[in-house]
Structures are given as structure tokens and as C-alpha cells.
Amino acid sequence: MTTASLPVLQEAGPSTKIDAERLRQLAHDCGADDAGLVEIGHPGLDDQRADILKFYPKTKALLAIVCRMNREPIRNPARSVANLEFHTTGEEVNDVCRAVVTTLEKEGIPAINPPMGFPMESDRWPEKMWVVSHKPVAVAAGLGMMGIHRNVIHPKFGNFILLGTVLIGADATEYDPPIDYNPCLSCKLCVAACPVGAISPDGQFDLASCYTHNYREFMGGFGDWVENIADAKNGLDLRKKVARQETVSTWQSLAFGPNYKAAYCLSVCPAGEDVIGPFQADRKAFLKENVKPLQEKEETIYVVPKSDAEDHVRKRFPHKTVKQVRGSLLPRTIAGFLSGMPHTFQRGQSEGLNAVFHFTFTGKEPRTATVVIQDKTIQVADGHQWSANLRLTADSETWLGFLAKERSLLWALLRRKIRIKGSPKLLIAFGKCFPS
């Protein structure tokens, strides 16, 4: 559908309020399967608002849109088929949002459509690269709720959707409330299917393990591939580090778009009115048809050495091939180090560790913080709180260089760039919780 045939909204002015129903209809006419509106001041956006307004200060209303994916391709063990569906639907999302913006611009209403996924602001990596987090916007706009697998589940289409957002520099006449229930069934099929054990039955999520395998071709994995080339003595030595199939996969991602290695959590989810029928009718048959093929698939699983993911694959899926790779979620700032710890923390590797750590960073990025690891959980707080079992003082740049394996811990200790007070064994135990 061309933008010329889209419905005209209304004359723009200083206090223009866009008719909400017509705006939703515009989204549908442009190709969205569902749409919702949320105001910038909605409490559900409290942790997103600053980033949104920094990106687009004019934002007053947000139009969240959903495009439905075909389920059978996503469920197929051949991930080339699944990824074709991801990529094609992702392009549709961007096209829908752009068409909405085009129409609004013709009416004098400022609006902008951030990308559905890529491209992102790569200079920020490995910290937040995306300019708008579509999932919390969609939840606040009434388009679904987050399941334990960290995907938004639409009440009708389930999690077989991709999301987009249009930021609008005008208010709407009304907004959509969040839905009043969570379609997630807590069936734990996502737990059973995840090859790296990133989703725990109790709802905890291991972002680092998911990122290392599922998103390998999107960001950090390419850097690891390049470093293997740099480290290799010659072509034969490279083949010992990187299989030719992996090089072909990397080239394919560069030529045709990066592929998810798994996304099995999404594939097996039975939630949603359009999806749930076969699961309710015969659960055993649903598992046999949709879960078992993914569990039984022989494939390479990428893990950081001595991580929870490596332990999980070797124990749960011994027929899958484990490939140890470098960790790529290495912080470039102390703020990123502190905020990222809960996401890279390995619960299994922390077993038996119960301690309070006081960090004091000096130099370019001064900061104090407390990290508590207890009963396989982690808590990070500003300042020095509670009684510390280990105190660490470090020059901020030296500490970040040590984490990136660019600087020697022994050198830093001898130069007193890093100083510890307490048992060195606690520092070693702390490091085990964050393998890289």
C-alpha cells in the first residue's frame, strides 16, 4: 500500500491531539497486525523515558505495532527457514513504521521510527546500543506481557510476533491500558528447549549464555572470529581454531544478515489464542512435534569456558557439540561493569560463595559500590554498605583493562593500581562467577 492512499489525519497545530482510533487504523492500513498507544509519562516507561527523550525530545505519544510471524517456519529445526521468517517480518515492521511516519509528516505531525532491530548505535557496544526498547513499550501499550523467556506474548498471536515503535511529537486523544493478565502459561517448555539453560524454572534469566550462543552472529561472535584469525599462524592453524563451516556461517551472516543460532524459547511457546489449541488438545503430541526435534538436533553450541551454559550442555545435551569461545560482554566503563554484573552473573559457578565485596574505583571514573553474592544470587548497590569480606581499590582504567585481559593482574598489584584487603581466594571465587 502506498502512503498516498493512507487516511488523512487532521490539521496539525500547537495543541494538536491525534485521534487515537484513526492512528491505530493507520497502523493497520500500513500493514500492522495490531497496534496500541501509550503516553510518554506512563509509569511502565519510567526506566525507558530518559533514553527515549534523549533520542527524540519531541516524544509525547508512542505508537507500538505488532507484525505477526508465521509459526511453522519458526518452529522448524532448520534455522535458515526460521531466520528467513525473522528477517522478512523484521523488514515488514520497519516498512509499517516508516509508512506511518511518512503519513504523519505529510500532515505536519513530527514523528520518527527507530529500527526494529538492526542497525543500532554500535559505538555504544557492549552497553545499550538500541535507541528504543520495543518490549516495554508494547507491554505498556496493551499488546501483551513478558513471558519467563523474556519475549512479549500477544494475547492472540502469542510470541510469534515482532515489534516496532513510532515516536510521535503530539498527544493522542486516548491511550491503551496494559492487558490485565499474562498469557504466559508457565509451561516451562522454553526452559526445556533452551540449549544453553539460559531460562531457569524459577524465572531467572542468564543473559550472557543466551547472548553468547543465540546472538553469536549479531555482535560479539564476529569479533571472536576475527581474533581467531589474528591469533592463527597460518590457514591450517586457523582451521584448528575455527571450522570451515563456521567461517561459511560468518560469511553468510555478513552477506545475507545474521542468523539466530536458536531462539528455541520462542519456537516452542504455546501461549496465545491462535496458538494454544494443539497444546491443549494433546500436550504429548505438541512436545513430540515441536520440542523434541529441537532438543534432539545435533548442532554446535557456543559457550564461554567454565560457564553455567557449558555445564548445562554437557549434562543435558551430550549429543550436541560444545564449542568454547571468548566472552564478548566486556564492559568499557565502570558504570557498565556494575550495571552489567547481574546479567553476566553465573549462578551455578557461584555455588558456595557467600560474601560482601566493597569496590572503590579511582582515576578517570571514580565510583564506590557494594556487591553481595549469597545463595547463588547477586545484589549490586551504590556506595559501601554492610561489612565487607573483601575490599578492592582499583584505578578504573586498569580494572577495565584487566577484565578485557589487556592488563596483567600481577602487574597491577605490583604497581598498586589494584589493591585488595582480604583473602585473595575471595577474589578468585568472585572471578569464577563471571567467566570470560
C-alpha positions in Angstrom: 0.0 0.0 0.0 1.4 3.4 -1.0 1.5 6.2 1.5 -0.6 8.3 -0.9 -3.6 6.1 -0.2 -3.3 6.2 3.5 -6.0 8.0 5.6 -5.5 11.7 6.2 -5.5 12.6 9.9 -6.1 16.2 10.8 -4.7 19.7 10.6 -1.6 20.0 12.8 -1.3 22.8 15.3 0.5 23.7 18.5 -2.0 21.7 20.7 -2.9 19.0 18.1 -4.2 15.8 19.6 -4.3 12.9 17.1 -7.4 10.9 17.1 -6.3 7.6 18.7 -8.6 5.3 16.8 -7.6 6.8 13.4 -4.0 6.4 14.4 -4.5 2.7 15.2 -6.3 2.3 11.9 -3.4 4.0 10.1 -1.1 1.4 11.6 -3.4 -1.4 10.4 -3.7 0.1 7.0 0.1 0.3 6.7 0.3 -3.5 7.4 0.4 -3.9 11.2 -1.5 -6.8 12.7 -2.1 -4.9 15.9 -1.3 -1.5 17.4 -1.5 0.3 20.7 -0.8 3.8 22.1 1.0 4.8 25.3 1.9 8.3 26.6 5.5 9.2 27.4 4.6 9.7 31.0 3.2 6.2 31.6 4.7 4.5 34.7 5.6 1.5 32.6 8.2 3.6 30.8 9.8 5.0 33.9 13.1 3.2 33.2 13.0 3.9 29.5 11.8 7.6 29.4 15.2 9.3 29.7 16.6 7.3 26.9 13.6 7.9 24.7 13.6 11.6 25.2 17.3 11.8 24.7 16.9 10.1 21.4 13.8 12.1 20.4 12.9 15.0 22.8 9.7 15.8 21.0 8.1 12.5 22.0 4.6 12.8 23.6 3.0 9.6 22.4 4.3 6.2 21.3 2.6 4.0 18.8 3.5 0.4 19.4 2.9 -2.0 16.5 2.9 -5.8 16.1 3.6 -7.8 12.9 2.7 -11.5 13.1 5.2 -14.2 12.1 4.3 -17.5 10.5 4.6 -20.2 13.2 5.7 -23.2 11.2 8.9 -21.7 9.8 9.9 -20.5 13.3 9.4 -24.0 14.7 11.4 -25.8 12.1 14.8 -27.2 13.2 16.3 -25.8 10.0 17.2 -22.4 11.3 17.7 -21.0 7.8 13.9 -21.3 7.4 13.3 -19.7 10.8 15.7 -16.8 10.2 14.1 -16.1 6.8 10.9 -15.5 8.7 12.6 -13.3 11.3 14.3 -11.2 8.6 11.3 -10.9 6.4 8.9 -9.9 9.2 11.5 -7.5 10.6 11.6 -5.7 7.3 7.8 -5.5 7.3 7.9 -3.9 10.8 10.3 -1.2 9.6 8.2 -0.6 6.5 5.0 -0.3 8.5 6.6 2.2 10.9 8.1 4.2 8.1 4.8 4.4 6.3 3.1 5.7 9.5 5.9 8.4 9.9 5.5 9.4 6.2 1.8 10.0 6.6 2.2 11.9 9.9 4.9 14.1 8.3 2.6 15.0 5.4 0.2 16.2 8.0 2.8 18.3 9.8 3.0 16.0 12.8 6.6 15.2 13.9 7.4 11.5 14.2 10.3 9.1 13.9 10.6 5.3 13.6 13.7 3.8 15.3 14.8 0.5 13.8 13.0 -2.7 14.7 16.4 -4.3 15.5 19.5 -3.5 13.5 21.1 -1.2 12.6 21.9 0.1 16.1 24.3 2.6 17.6 27.3 0.3 17.5 29.7 2.8 19.1 27.9 2.1 22.4 28.6 -1.6 22.4 28.7 -3.7 24.6 26.3 -1.4 26.5 22.8 -0.4 25.3 23.0 0.0 21.5 19.3 0.3 20.7 17.7 3.7 20.9 14.2 2.4 22.0 13.3 -0.8 23.9 10.3 -2.0 22.0 9.2 -4.7 24.5 8.4 -2.4 27.5 6.6 0.0 25.1 4.5 -2.8 23.7 3.6 -4.1 27.2 2.6 -0.6 28.3 0.6 -0.1 25.1 -1.5 -3.2 25.9 0.0 -5.5 23.2 0.9 -8.3 25.6 3.0 -9.3 28.5 6.5 -10.7 29.0 6.8 -14.4 29.5 9.5 -16.1 31.5 11.5 -16.4 28.3 11.7 -12.6 28.0 9.6 -12.4 24.9 6.4 -10.4 24.7 3.4 -12.7 24.4 0.5 -11.2 22.4 -2.9 -12.4 23.7 -3.9 -13.6 20.2 -0.7 -14.2 18.3 1.4 -15.5 21.1 5.1 -14.7 21.0 5.2 -15.2 17.2 5.5 -11.5 16.6 8.0 -8.8 16.0 7.6 -5.3 17.5 8.1 -1.8 16.3 7.6 1.7 17.8 6.8 5.1 16.3 7.6 8.1 18.5 5.2 11.0 17.9 5.6 14.6 18.8 1.9 15.1 19.6 -0.5 13.8 22.1 -3.3 11.3 21.3 -6.9 11.7 22.3 -6.7 8.4 24.4 -4.3 5.7 25.3 -4.4 1.9 25.7 -4.1 0.3 29.1 -1.9 -2.8 29.6 -3.7 -6.1 29.4 -4.9 -7.4 32.8 -3.4 -10.9 32.6 -0.3 -12.6 31.4 -0.8 -15.1 28.6 2.4 -17.0 29.7 1.3 -20.5 30.7 4.4 -21.2 32.9 4.5 -24.5 31.0 8.4 -24.3 31.1 8.7 -25.6 27.5 11.1 -22.7 26.9 13.2 -24.0 29.8 13.2 -27.5 28.3 14.2 -26.3 24.8 16.9 -23.8 25.6 20.2 -25.4 24.6 22.3 -23.3 27.0 19.9 -23.3 30.0 19.5 -19.6 29.9 16.0 -19.8 31.3 15.6 -21.2 34.8 12.4 -22.8 36.1 12.2 -20.2 38.8 12.2 -17.4 36.2 15.8 -16.3 36.4 17.5 -15.5 33.1 21.1 -15.9 32.1 21.6 -13.2 29.5 25.3 -13.9 29.0 24.7 -17.6 28.0 21.8 -16.7 25.7 23.9 -13.9 24.1 27.0 -16.0 23.6 25.2 -18.7 21.6 21.9 -17.4 20.2 23.3 -13.9 19.2 26.7 -15.1 18.2 26.4 -13.8 14.6 24.9 -10.5 15.6 27.6 -8.8 17.6 30.4 -10.3 19.7 30.8 -13.5 17.8 32.3 -11.8 14.8 34.9 -10.1 16.9 35.8 -13.6 18.3 36.1 -14.9 14.8 38.4 -12.1 13.7 40.6 -12.5 16.8 41.0 -16.2 15.9 42.2 -15.1 12.5 44.7 -12.7 14.1 45.9 -15.4 16.5 46.4 -18.0 13.9 49.9 -18.7 12.5 48.5 -19.7 9.1 45.5 -21.1 7.3 46.0 -24.6 8.7 46.2 -23.3 12.2 43.1 -21.3 11.7 41.2 -24.4 10.7 42.1 -25.9 14.1 40.6 -22.9 15.8 37.6 -22.3 13.5 35.9 -24.9 11.5 35.3 -24.1 7.8 31.6 -24.4 8.4 31.8 -21.6 11.0 33.6 -19.4 8.5 30.9 -20.0 5.9 28.3 -19.2 8.6 30.0 -16.0 9.4 30.3 -15.0 5.7 26.6 -15.9 5.3 25.7 -13.6 8.1 27.7 -10.8 6.5 26.2 -11.3 3.1 22.6 -12.1 3.9 22.0 -10.9 7.5 23.0 -12.5 10.8 21.1 -15.6 11.9 19.9 -16.6 15.4 21.5 -19.8 16.4 18.5 -21.0 18.4 15.5 -18.8 19.5 14.0 -22.1 20.6 12.3 -20.5 23.5 10.1 -18.6 21.0 9.7 -21.6 18.8 8.1 -23.9 21.4 5.9 -21.4 23.2 2.2 -22.5 23.1 0.7 -19.3 24.5 -1.8 -17.1 22.6 -5.4 -17.7 21.4 -4.3 -18.6 17.9 -1.5 -20.9 19.1 -2.7 -22.7 22.2 -5.2 -25.2 20.6 -2.9 -28.1 19.7 -1.1 -27.8 23.1 -4.4 -28.1 25.0 -5.7 -30.9 22.7 -2.7 -33.2 23.1 0.3 -32.0 25.1 2.4 -35.1 24.4 1.9 -34.7 20.7 2.8 -31.0 20.9 6.0 -31.8 22.7 6.9 -34.6 20.2 6.2 -32.3 17.2 7.7 -29.0 18.4 10.1 -29.5 21.4 11.7 -32.9 20.8 13.2 -32.1 17.3 15.0 -29.0 18.8 16.2 -31.0 21.8 17.5 -33.8 19.6 19.1 -31.7 16.9 22.8 -32.3 16.5 24.4 -28.8 16.4 27.3 -26.7 17.7 26.5 -24.8 20.9 28.8 -21.8 21.7 29.7 -21.3 25.3 32.2 -19.4 27.4 34.6 -21.9 29.2 33.6 -22.8 32.7 30.2 -21.2 32.4 26.8 -22.5 33.5 26.0 -22.9 29.8 28.9 -25.3 29.3 27.8 -27.4 32.3 24.2 -27.4 31.1 25.0 -28.5 27.5 27.4 -31.3 28.6 24.9 -32.6 31.1 21.6 -32.1 29.3 22.5 -32.4 25.6 25.6 -34.6 25.3 24.8 -35.2 21.6 25.4 -31.5 20.8 28.9 -30.3 20.2 30.3 -27.8 22.7 32.5 -25.0 21.2 34.3 -22.8 23.7 34.6 -19.2 22.7 35.7 -15.9 24.2 33.2 -13.9 26.2 32.3 -10.7 24.5 30.2 -8.8 27.0 33.2 -7.0 28.4 32.4 -3.5 29.9 34.1 -0.4 28.7 33.1 1.7 31.6 32.8 1.2 35.4 29.1 2.1 35.2 28.7 -0.7 32.5 30.7 -3.1 34.7 28.4 -2.5 37.7 25.1 -2.5 35.8 26.1 -5.5 33.7 27.1 -7.8 36.6 23.5 -9.1 37.2 23.3 -10.0 33.5 26.6 -11.9 33.3 26.5 -13.5 36.8 26.7 -17.3 36.6 24.6 -18.7 39.4 26.0 -22.2 39.2 29.6 -21.1 39.3 28.8 -19.1 42.5 27.7 -22.1 44.5 29.2 -22.0 48.0 30.2 -18.3 47.8 28.6 -16.0 50.4 30.5 -12.7 50.7 30.3 -9.0 50.6 32.7 -7.1 48.3 33.5 -3.4 48.5 34.7 -1.8 45.3 36.4 1.6 45.2 37.4 2.9 41.8 39.7 5.9 41.3 41.1 7.8 38.4 39.1 8.5 35.3 35.8 7.1 36.6 35.7 7.3 40.4 32.9 5.2 42.0 32.2 3.2 45.1 29.9 0.1 45.1 29.0 -3.0 47.1 28.4 -6.4 45.6 26.8 -9.1 47.6 26.9 -12.7 46.4 24.8 -15.0 48.6 22.9 -18.3 48.0 23.5 -18.1 44.2 22.1 -14.6 43.9 23.8 -11.2 43.3 23.0 -7.7 44.5 24.8 -4.6 43.4 24.4 -1.3 45.3 26.0 2.1 45.2 28.4 3.1 48.0 29.8 0.9 50.7 27.2 -0.9 52.6 27.3 -3.7 55.2 30.6 -5.3 56.4 32.9 -6.3 53.6 34.7 -9.6 53.4 36.9 -8.2 50.6 37.8 -4.6 49.8 39.2 -3.8 46.4 40.6 -0.5 45.3 41.5 0.0 41.7 42.3 2.6 39.1 39.2 2.4 36.9 41.1 2.1 33.5 43.4 -0.5 34.9 40.4 -2.6 36.2 38.7 -2.4 32.8 41.9 -3.4 31.1 42.2 -6.4 33.4 38.7 -7.5 32.7 39.4 -7.3 28.9 42.6 -9.3 29.5 44.7 -6.4 28.2 46.5 -5.9 31.5 48.1 -8.3 34.0 46.6 -8.6 37.4 50.0 -9.3 38.9 51.4 -6.2 37.2 48.5 -4.1 38.5 49.0 -5.5 42.1 52.8 -4.8 42.0 52.2 -1.3 40.7 49.4 -0.8 43.3 47.0 0.1 40.6 44.8 -2.6 42.1 44.8 -3.2 45.9 42.9 -5.8 47.9 42.2 -6.2 51.6 41.0 -9.6 52.4 41.6 -13.2 51.2 42.8 -13.4 47.6 40.7 -16.6 47.4 37.6 -14.5 47.6 38.7 -12.5 44.5 39.3 -15.8 42.7 35.9 -17.0 43.7 34.4 -13.7 42.6 36.0 -14.1 39.2 34.6 -17.6 38.7 31.1 -16.1 38.8 31.9 -14.0 35.7 33.8 -16.3 33.3 35.0 -14.7 30.1 
